């Protein structure tokens, strides 16, 4: 679904660059891209949807080589959720915003568009007439996500989707994305700085450091590799760190429940 | 790379001048551009502007700004040529008066606008506002307002770029060659730009107040902006240049 073939990219004025990026994301995968600020994460997202073109190598998104495909063509197959929804939302009401997306991408009849908009508004429990500019950050993010999903994309790209959201809003959005990923087999590619979110939702983690891939593994494995964590300046989820510090039978625990289970077994003398 | 109107570091003669001197130089060139009626002199003013840009060590930026103005000037030139009917017909309905007037207008526009923009790129905004307060005795809140307005131009340009990028990712085709179609696509973007601008202005105002904006007096700034010999010489030269321009 997304493929980077030995990609090299550098901005004309210097700044972040990407070197020898090579990976493939299959349909239905939930991938998190992690790394320090300036590692090249946002650049990688822009390469995926063709806003930036690689200097060397190829980026293939939903079957299109971004080098020779119009961004609007790629946009028909990808949904992009930006970190700041204020840059994305340009219509006054929720319904107008979703219709704006539908009008841009799909050759559908007016009735079909209405039906699709209603369906997505209901799925997100949004008020179609609500003023988008007077919404809370979480509601705006939800509207932007609904708008990105209105065209039923095959790939969903999320750029730090939980920044500035409280726990309730954050889990609501991430639960919805995970549900779509599982039920509709949508490929999710997410940049995230919150390792708890990465641990809870992602199936695979790509770690970047200074424009280079330092690892590509499951979250459970990556958060136990001290050298990778050091290189990419990552802080593992607290529970993984605790399990690591406790060592022994706790070493492989990834949740409080698993630690509790080991403790129970130890008490019963099973371990 | 910084935006075209952002401050460019350097150690040129213009970088080291008093900010007020730079304002006076820019205003003198503006006066000369609007006062002069000679086509060659007006072209000379544009050339002088570019030389100032090169001497200031901002050659790349200077030409980038110049190119931007050339695009606007072409549009203005065509518009002017189309509407002036007096004089001898040169080609179809285009008259010699129309061409001369159009040329003067665009040269005046470039001659007056270029020094103002170059002055902004070789002066730190903080120095500009502090010098206005210290040297010209402008009340700080007015100096701050002027410099903030200037400082926010590149911020808004960057914000518009980010909005265009976000909308492009949604599938909006800004690369269409049809100017009207592009305008139709850009117009809805004014809403998010306006919203983010108002928010930014509001948070800046709150932030300034929290940092004691109203406690600031003329004596609050520690940096002094004395006039050196080079400043006085430049002021005399450019005032003479403005007078010469009016007489031309």
Interface residues (C-beta under 8 A of the other chain):
Chain A: X12 X13 X46 X49 X51 X70 X71 X72 X75 X76 X78 X80 X82 X84 X86 X87 X88 X89 X90 X91 X92 X100 X101 X104 X105 X133 X147 X148 X151
Chain B: X1 X159 X162 X163 X165 X166 X167 X168 X169 X170 X171 X172 X173 X175 X188 X189 X191 X192 X195 X196 X199
